[in-house]
Amino acid sequence: MTFTEKMTEKARSMGKTLVLPEGTESRTLRAARIVTDQKISSKVTLLGETGAVNKAAEDAGVSLDGISIVDPFTSPSLEDYAGEYHELRKHKGLSLDDARKKITDPLLWGAMMVRRNDADAMVAGAENATAKVLVAGFTIIKTAPGVKSASSCFVMDFPDSNWGEDGLMVFSDCATIPEPTVEQLAEITTASAASCRTFLQVEPVVAMLSFSTKGSASHPLVDKVLEALALVKKNAPDLLVDGELQLDAAVVPSVGEKKAPGSPVAGKANTLIFPDLQAGNIGYKIAQRFAGAGAYGPFLQGFAKPISDLSRGASVDDIVNTCAVTLTQAE
């Protein structure tokens, strides 16, 4: 069973609800139909003016039977949502009138649905920039308790099943934080461990990567990884994590034994934490292009509730798969 098949099966068994803010976008409409027909979600809600959503669906040849449509402008929840948004943003000078106007933005409305448990997860980005999706998440859904910075991960599916967990690995952060601080790198690590449990459905074995292994090089960048490791061990003492490790020491048993003898992680890692975005982005693309690995994501992590950002070039299948994976985060 492939990664996406496992996530689809898991999402189907959970029976969670989904909101798709881009209710007039054709690929999103087709994905909503598939998610509904395959019972990946127990309820799919599209946002937008009802007539416009129906017209877009008709143009796309998509039946909306069994799919909910919510128009923020006419919804009976408008005053409640506006009031809560005002409470969240009044410290920034937002008035109640302005909150009432702004909350009708589908991205903000969808995020409020998730915040208020009117939906379990939100997926958007087919026609909105990543920054807009993230702003909705940060301002309304917020990060999880104790987490200051949300990040992202990819699930890499290698043809060679010897890597990671039967060929599956978590790579992070490859899409969100360019130069993480020590604290952010520690948060990325613990969030990625949680993603490993959710997506790979195994206990994480986490390697914090560097160009040095166990003191083989001395540099402030190495010190940063070590400081983050110490913080992770303090905050998550039961997590199986080690660093600093070079990539080969993290994933090749013979190299791990030689470079980091006695390490509980070396040669066995299923979750790789890159020291910055440049390394992470380059790393996942090398694995994708040179090794033929499937790259699923980026999936956002560290938010209080599930939200995912799509590439604006996403296919219908990409959207369906992202919906399934995001719904599994609603445990």
Order of alpha helices (4+ residues) and beta strands (2+ residues): alpha-beta-alpha-beta-alpha-beta-alpha-alpha-alpha-beta-alpha-beta-beta-alpha-beta-alpha-beta-alpha-alpha-beta-alpha-beta-beta-alpha
